[in-house]
Amino acid sequence: MKKLSEENITVKKRSKGERIFSYFNTVFLACVTLVFLLPIWHVFCASASDPAKLIQARGLLLKPAGSITLTGYRLALKNGTIIRGYLNTIFYTTAATLIGMFGSAAAAYALSRPNLMWKKPIAFILSFTMLFNGGIIPTYLLVRNLHMLNSIWAVILPGCLSVYNILVMRTSFQALPEGLIEAARIDGAGHMRILFQIVMPCSKAIIAVITLFYVVTHWNSWFHASLYVDGQHRELYPLQLLLREIVIMNSQSALELAGENGALNLGKELTKYAVIVVSMLPMMVVYPFIQKYFVSGVMIGSIKE
């Protein structure tokens, strides 16, 4: 093997200031990571703790209190309300994400075309809504006048589109070579075919990132359901709204999820942590598969050559 000459090897030595900055930066980021991970670890440990020991425990749990048990998960998963809320959340998230991705991609593609009529006014109106909106009461009146109260559409449609995501996708689409689009037009492809067969396949990174944004947003959403769905239609509640009742409101109906009679007092805290873990798991499983696209996706089109 041919040895590399010393002239071809360039070693950049870091200055003392750069080494100190790197050290403190590493320590700081490690502390921030620890701050985020400890509450999650506490919830995992509490969900697998002995109910009697958990009630007596104080402070942060670094290991399960007492013997490890899955009682909390059994109490949570055998309850019909929790299962129905889980299925509702999966449906709401899937439907809202599909609608949001289709609308965002279509709007972003249109705004990325240089010959779009009234392109700047449309972009200004979209950007304006990021700072100002009608407010809760006008939005509620609109949903009511559209006869969507106490329906699945009241949970899915309000907020299913994000202007920020549209603008990010537009920037990414603008970075694609214009010759690619023109070649497709010459071959007779229409705008919809160009969007779905050329633009989106060439923008997999940004599509994955925006999909992740929509999925996380809708999975954790509870406000629209609490506003547009009343207590008489609890079968439409998403999991996060039920979780809010358990964790924050601590209502009697929520506490009944933990069990009956004597098991109620011991099981309610355990069930609360178990439901939190159950609600977190899908996002924790999905994120590693999309994380590799995250940095490249959000950076596409951010630097103009």
C-alpha positions in Angstrom: 0.0 0.0 0.0 1.3 3.4 -0.9 2.1 5.5 2.1 0.7 8.9 2.3 3.3 11.6 2.4 3.3 14.1 5.3 2.5 16.9 2.8 -0.8 15.3 1.9 -1.9 15.0 5.6 -3.3 18.1 7.1 -3.9 18.0 10.8 -5.8 20.9 12.2 -4.9 21.4 15.8 -7.6 23.0 18.0 -6.7 26.0 20.1 -7.0 25.9 23.8 -10.2 28.0 23.6 -11.8 25.6 21.2 -10.9 22.6 23.5 -12.4 24.4 26.5 -15.6 25.3 24.5 -15.9 21.7 23.3 -15.5 20.4 26.8 -18.1 22.7 28.4 -20.4 22.2 25.4 -20.3 18.4 25.9 -21.0 18.7 29.6 -23.8 21.1 29.0 -25.5 18.9 26.4 -25.1 15.9 28.6 -26.8 17.7 31.5 -29.7 18.8 29.2 -30.1 15.2 28.0 -30.2 14.0 31.5 -32.8 16.6 32.4 -35.0 15.3 29.6 -34.4 11.6 30.3 -34.9 11.5 34.0 -38.6 12.3 34.0 -39.2 9.6 31.3 -37.2 7.1 33.3 -39.1 8.0 36.4 -42.4 7.3 34.6 -41.1 4.0 33.4 -40.0 3.0 36.9 -43.2 4.1 38.5 -45.4 2.2 35.9 -43.6 -1.0 36.9 -43.6 -0.5 40.7 -45.6 -2.2 43.4 -48.8 -0.1 44.0 -48.4 0.0 47.8 -44.7 1.0 47.6 -45.4 3.6 44.9 -47.8 5.5 47.1 -45.2 5.6 49.8 -42.4 6.7 47.5 -41.3 10.3 47.4 -39.1 12.1 44.9 -37.5 10.8 41.7 -37.5 7.0 41.1 -34.4 5.6 39.7 -35.7 2.0 40.0 -39.1 0.5 40.4 -40.4 0.8 44.0 -40.8 -2.7 45.4 -41.1 -5.7 43.2 -41.5 -5.2 39.4 -45.1 -5.7 38.4 -47.2 -5.1 35.2 -50.4 -4.6 37.1 -50.8 -1.0 35.9 -50.6 -2.0 32.3 -53.1 -4.8 32.8 -55.5 -2.4 34.5 -55.1 0.2 31.8 -55.3 -2.1 28.8 -58.3 -4.1 29.9 -60.3 -1.0 30.2 -62.6 -0.3 27.3 -62.3 3.5 27.6 -58.5 3.4 27.3 -58.6 1.0 24.3 -61.2 3.1 22.6 -59.3 6.3 23.2 -56.1 4.6 21.8 -57.9 3.5 18.7 -59.4 7.0 18.3 -56.0 8.6 18.6 -54.5 6.3 15.9 -57.4 7.1 13.6 -57.3 10.8 14.2 -53.5 10.9 13.8 -53.6 8.9 10.6 -56.4 10.8 9.0 -55.1 14.3 10.0 -51.6 13.5 8.9 -52.8 12.2 5.4 -54.9 15.3 4.9 -52.2 17.6 6.2 -49.5 16.1 4.0 -51.7 16.2 0.9 -52.7 19.8 1.5 -49.2 20.9 2.5 -47.5 19.2 -0.5 -50.1 20.6 -2.9 -49.8 24.2 -1.5 -46.0 24.0 -1.3 -45.7 22.8 -4.9 -48.0 25.6 -6.1 -46.1 28.2 -4.2 -42.8 26.9 -5.5 -43.8 27.5 -9.2 -42.4 30.8 -10.5 -45.3 31.5 -12.8 -48.1 31.1 -10.1 -50.5 34.1 -10.3 -50.7 36.2 -7.1 -47.9 34.2 -5.6 -46.6 36.9 -3.3 -50.1 37.9 -1.9 -51.0 34.3 -1.3 -47.7 33.7 0.5 -48.2 36.8 2.6 -51.8 35.8 3.6 -50.5 32.4 4.6 -47.6 33.9 6.6 -50.1 36.4 8.2 -52.1 33.5 9.7 -48.9 32.3 11.6 -49.1 35.5 13.7 -52.8 36.3 13.8 -55.9 34.2 13.8 -59.6 34.5 14.5 -59.3 33.1 18.0 -61.1 30.4 19.9 -64.6 31.8 19.9 -64.8 32.5 16.2 -63.3 29.2 15.4 -65.8 27.4 17.7 -68.7 29.3 16.0 -67.4 28.3 12.6 -67.2 24.6 13.6 -70.7 24.8 15.1 -72.1 26.4 12.0 -70.5 23.7 9.9 -72.4 21.1 12.1 -69.2 19.4 13.0 -69.5 19.5 16.8 -69.3 16.1 18.5 -68.0 14.5 15.4 -64.7 13.1 14.3 -64.2 16.0 11.8 -64.2 18.5 14.7 -61.1 16.7 16.0 -59.4 16.1 12.6 -60.0 19.2 10.4 -59.2 22.2 12.7 -55.4 22.5 12.7 -54.8 19.7 10.2 -52.7 22.1 8.1 -49.6 24.0 9.3 -48.4 27.1 7.4 -44.9 26.5 8.8 -44.8 23.1 7.2 -46.1 24.5 3.9 -43.3 27.1 3.8 -40.6 24.6 4.7 -41.8 22.2 2.0 -42.0 25.1 -0.5 -38.4 26.0 0.2 -37.4 22.4 -0.3 -39.3 22.1 -3.6 -37.8 25.3 -4.9 -34.3 23.7 -4.5 -35.1 21.0 -7.0 -33.6 21.6 -10.5 -36.1 23.5 -12.7 -35.0 21.4 -15.7 -36.4 18.3 -14.0 -39.9 19.9 -13.9 -39.6 21.3 -17.4 -38.6 17.9 -18.8 -41.7 16.3 -17.2 -43.9 19.0 -18.7 -42.4 18.4 -22.2 -43.2 14.7 -21.8 -46.9 15.7 -21.2 -47.0 15.3 -17.4 -49.6 17.4 -15.5 -49.0 19.1 -12.2 -50.5 16.3 -10.1 -48.3 13.7 -11.8 -45.2 15.9 -11.4 -46.0 16.4 -7.8 -46.5 12.8 -6.9 -44.1 11.1 -9.3 -41.2 13.5 -9.4 -41.2 16.2 -6.8 -42.2 14.1 -3.8 -40.0 11.1 -4.6 -37.0 13.6 -4.9 -37.9 15.1 -1.6 -38.1 12.1 0.7 -36.1 13.7 3.5 -38.4 16.7 3.9 -41.5 14.5 3.4 -40.3 12.3 6.3 -39.6 15.3 8.5 -42.9 17.0 7.9 -44.8 13.7 8.4 -43.0 13.4 11.7 -44.1 16.9 12.6 -47.7 16.2 11.8 -47.8 12.8 13.5 -46.3 14.1 16.8 -48.6 17.1 16.7 -51.8 15.2 16.2 -50.8 12.3 18.5 -50.3 14.7 21.4 -53.3 16.9 20.6 -56.2 17.0 23.1 -57.4 20.7 22.9 -59.6 20.4 19.9 -61.4 17.3 21.3 -61.9 19.0 24.6 -63.4 22.1 22.9 -65.6 20.5 20.2 -66.6 17.2 21.9 -68.7 17.3 25.1 -68.8 14.8 27.9 -71.8 13.0 26.5 -69.7 11.8 23.5 -66.8 10.4 25.4 -66.5 7.6 22.9 -64.9 10.2 20.6 -62.2 11.2 23.1 -58.6 10.7 22.0 -56.2 9.0 24.4 -54.5 12.3 25.3 -57.7 13.8 26.5 -58.4 10.8 28.7 -54.8 11.1 30.0 -55.4 14.7 30.8 -58.3 13.7 33.0 -56.2 11.1 34.8 -53.1 13.2 35.3 -54.4 16.8 35.7 -58.1 16.8 36.4 -57.9 13.7 38.6 -61.7 13.3 38.1 -63.6 10.4 39.6 -64.5 9.0 36.2 -60.8 9.0 35.3 -59.8 7.3 38.6 -62.2 4.5 38.0 -59.9 3.4 35.2 -57.6 2.0 37.8 -60.0 -0.5 39.2 -62.9 -0.9 41.6 -63.4 -0.9 45.4 -60.3 -1.6 47.3 -58.1 -1.7 44.3 -59.0 1.9 43.4 -56.8 3.7 45.8 -53.8 1.4 45.2 -54.2 1.2 41.4 -54.9 4.8 40.4 -51.3 6.1 40.6 -50.0 3.0 38.9 -52.5 3.2 36.1 -51.7 6.9 35.6 -48.1 6.1 34.9 -48.9 3.1 32.8 -51.2 5.1 30.6 -48.5 7.7 30.1 -46.0 5.0 29.0 -48.6 3.5 26.7 -49.2 6.9 25.1 -45.5 7.6 24.6 -44.4 4.3 23.1 -45.6 4.7 19.5 -43.7 8.0 19.1 -40.6 6.5 20.7 -40.8 3.5 18.3 -41.4 5.6 15.2 -38.9 8.4 15.8 -35.6 6.3 15.3 -36.7 5.3 11.8 -37.2 8.9 10.8 -34.4 10.5 12.8 -31.9 9.9 10.0 -33.9 12.2 7.7 -34.4 14.9 10.3 -31.2 17.0 10.0 -30.9 16.7 6.2 -34.7 17.3 5.8 -34.9 20.6 7.7 -31.7 21.9 6.2 -32.7 21.3 2.5 -33.1 24.6 0.8 -32.0 26.6 3.8 -28.8 27.7 2.0 -29.1 29.3 -1.4 -26.2 28.8 -3.6 
